[in-house]
C-alpha cells in the first residue's frame, strides 16, 4: 500500500496552480509572453499546449472557465464543450490587444491581514505562463475584467447544450472511452511514510491536471511532464476498473495514502491510514492499489 502526506482537498487546486504559474512567469519576461501571444494569435505557433483560464466574480458570483488550444472548453467545472481553433486564436488576439503581457501581476491592495482575490486570468503555453489577479480593494482593472468575461463567454457558449456528468464513474468511463476530453480529469496522489502527527519521510505528491503532470518529492527536484492523451485515458480506465468512486472515504492500511479524483464537479477522495485494532480489508486494499498503480508507475518513467 502507498503511504500519504497530510491531506489537501481538490478544492485547493486553483491556489496550487496559481502558485505554480506565478513561479513560471518570473522566468518569462513580458516581451517573451507578448511574442508568444502574437505568434499564437497569428497562426505562427501551434495551439496544442495553450491553456487559458479565469476564475472571476461576475455579477457577484465566482465563476470559472478554461479554454484549451486542443479545442476543449470547460464551463465552471461542470460542462465540457468544443471550441474552434479560430475562436481560440481570436481570444488570444484579445490578450494581445489588452496588452496582457505587460499588465501588473496584481491589481488592488489588501487591507491588513485580509486578502481577497476577486478575479484571476491565467495564460500558459508549455513552459511560458502568466497569471494576473485582482484584489477586492484598491485599483480595479477594466482590461482584466474584459479578458475574464471573454473567456467565460466562450466557454459558456461552447458548453451550453452539453449535459453535465452524472457521476464520477460515468466521467471516468467517458474519458477512458474517448467520449470526454482528458483535460477534464484532475488527480492528486499523496504518498509518504509519516507517522500520525509526524513529518513525512520520503514522501511525495503527484498532481495530474489533464495531460499536465507534476511530481513533487519532499526532497529532490520537482518533475513536470506532459503526458500523451492515451496515457491519461489508461489512468481513467484503471480508476474505473478498480471502482474507485465507490471506495470508502477511509480505509485501514499499514501506511498512509490519499487519492483524490475530480471530473466536472464530480469528486471522490479515499484515504488509507492505520486504525487501532482494525485490520486492512484485503479486497479494498487491492482496489485502492490497482486504482493508484498507473499513477505510481509515472514516478519511474
N, C-alpha and C positions, 0 to 999 in steps of 0.2 A: 504493500500500500504506500502511496505517496504521502508525504507529510506537508503541512502547510504553515504559512506565516499568518499573523493576525489578519482578520477579515477586512476587506474594503468592498463596499457594495458597488454593484454595477452602476448605481446612480451617480457615483463619483467619477465615472468615465470621462465626462466632459471636462472636469477640472484637471484630470491627469493628462488628457490630450492637450489642453491649453498650455500646461507647463512644458510639455514636450515641444510644442510649436514655438513657444517663446524661446526655448533653448536653441532651436534650429535657426530662428531668424537672426540671431546675433552673428551667425556665420554668413548671412546673405545680405549684403548692402542693398539699400533701396534701389540703386541703379540696376543691380543684377535682377531683382524681383521685377522691376518695371520692364526690363528687356525680355524676361521670360513671359510676362503677361502679354506684351506686344507680339511676340513671336507666336504664342498660342492663339491669340485673337486673330492674327493674320494668316493662320494656317501654315506657318513655317516651322511648327513644332507639334509633334503628336500629342493628342489629348489623353492618352491611355492612363497616365498617372495623376491627372488633375483631380483635385478634391476641393470643393467649395462648401463651406458650412456657415450657418449662423444659428445663434440662439439669442432671441431678441424679444423684448416686451413690446408687442404691437397691440394697441387698443387694450392696454392693461393686462395682457395675457402673455406669459412667456412661451414662445413657440420656437420649435427647432425645424431646421430643414438642411438637407445636404444634396448637392448635385455633383455627380462624378463624370469625368471625361469618358468613361466606359459607356455612358448613356443611361445610367441609373439615377433616379431622383427619389429621395426619401422624404416624406412629409411627416413632420412631428413625431418621428419614431413609431409611426403607426401604419403607414401605407407606402408601398414601393411602386413607382411608375417608371416610364421610359421617357427620355428626352433626346431630341435630335442633336447631332454634333453642331449644326448651325446655331441652335439655340444656346448651346454651351459656349460657343465662341462669341456670340452676341453678349452673353453675360460677362465673359472675360473682357470684352471691349469696354463694357461699362466700368469695370475695375480700372482699366487704363484711363478712361475719361474722368473718373472721380479721383484719379491720382492716388489710388490705394497704397502704392509702394512708398509714397512719401508722407502718408498720414502718420501722426504720432502713434506710438504703441498704445496709448490710452488717452481718453478724454475725461474731463471731470476731475473730481477730487474726493478723498474720503473725509469723513468727519470723525476725527479721533480714531477710536477702535472700530468704528462702524464703516465697513466697506461693502457696498452693494453694487454688483455688476448688473446693469440693465440690458446690455446688448454686447455681443461679440461677433465679429466676422472673421473667418479663417480661410486662408488660401494655401494650398500645398500642391506642388508638382514634384514628386520624388523628394529629394533632399532639400529643395527650396521651399520654404514655408514662412508664413507670416500671419500673425493674429493681431487685430486691433479691437480694443474693448472700450466700452462706455460705462463710466461710473454714474451713480444716480445723481449726485450733486455736482455743481460747477458747470464748466463749459460743456455744451452739448454739440455733437457733430451731425449736421444735416446730411453730409455725404455718407457717413456710416449708416444712417437710417435708410437712405435711398438704396444702398447696396443690400442691406438686410432685407428690405421689402422686395427687391428684385429676386433675390434667392428664394425667399418664401413664396412669392407668387409663382415662380417657375416650377418649384417642387409641388406646390398645391395643385396647379393645373395638370401636371404630369400624372399625379396620383389620384385625381378627383374621382374617377369612376372605378377605382380598384378596391375590392372588398378587403377588409383587414384580415390578418391571420388569426384564425380562431383559437389556436393553441400553440404552445411551443413545439410539441411533437409534429403538428401539421407543418410548422415552419421548417423544422429540421428535414422532414421528408421532402418538402418542396425545394429546399436548397440542394439536397442530395440528388434529386431528380432533375435539376436544372430548370425548375419552374419558378424559382425565386432567385434573385441575384445574390451572389456571395457577399456583396457589400452590406447585406442586412444582418450578418452574423457577427456577434460580439461575444468573446470568451475571455474569461480570466481564470487562470490556474495558479494557485499559490502553493508552494511546497517548501518544507524546511524540517529541521529536527528539533524544534523548540519544545521545551517542557512547558507546562502551564505557567503562565506569568513570566516566562524567561525569554531571552532573545534567541532568535533562530540561529542554528549552526548550519552553515552551508545551504541556507535557504535561497529560493529564487521565486520570481513571479513571471509568468508568461501572459502576455496580453495579445489577443488576436482581434483585430478590427477589420473585418472583411478580409482582404488579402495582405494587410499590413501586420507584420509580426514584430513584437518586441519581447526580448527575454532579458530580464534584469536580475542578475545574481546579487547576493549580499556582498560578495567580494568579486572583483574582476570586471571585465569590460562588458558594457551593455551591448546586446546584439540586436540589430534591426535588419529585417529582411522583408522582401515582398514574395509571397507565395504564388504558385500557379493556382488558377481557379479550380482545377481538378483536385488539388490537394485540399483546398477548403471544403469542397463537396465531399471528399472522403471523410474529413473530420465530422461533418454534419451527419454523414451516414453512420459512423461509429457511435455518435451520441444517440442517434435514433435507435440503432440496433440494440444498444445497451439499455434502452428505455430510460434514459437519464431523467426526463421530466417527471417520472413517477418515483424516483428515488426519494427516501425520506430526507428532510432537511438536515437531520443529524444522524450520523452513522457511527457505530462503535468501531474503533480501529486502534491498532498499536501505535500509529503515528498520527500526524496532523495533515490534513489536506482540505482545500476548499476549491470547488469548481463552480463557476457561475457562467450561465449561458443566457443570452438575450437575443430575441429576434422580434423586431417591430412591436414592442410593447409587451411581448410575452417573455417572462423571465423565470428562471429557477436557479437556486443555489443549493448545493449539497456540501456539507462539511463533515469530514471524518476526523474523529478525535477519540481519545481514550475516555471511557466511562468506568468508574469504580464498580467492580462487581458485575460488569456486563461484558460478555464475550462477543467479539465481532461475528456477525451473521455472514457465513461464507458466500451465500448467494448474493447478498447486497454488496459485499466486498468485491466479488468478481465483477459485478455490473459496473461499479464505480471505476475499477481498474481498467476495464475494457473501454469505458467511455473516455478516460483520460489518456489511454495508451498512445494514440497518434499525436497528441499534444506533447507528451513526454518525449516521444521519438524526435520531435523537432529540435530538441536541445543538442542532439548528437549529429545533426546534419550540417 
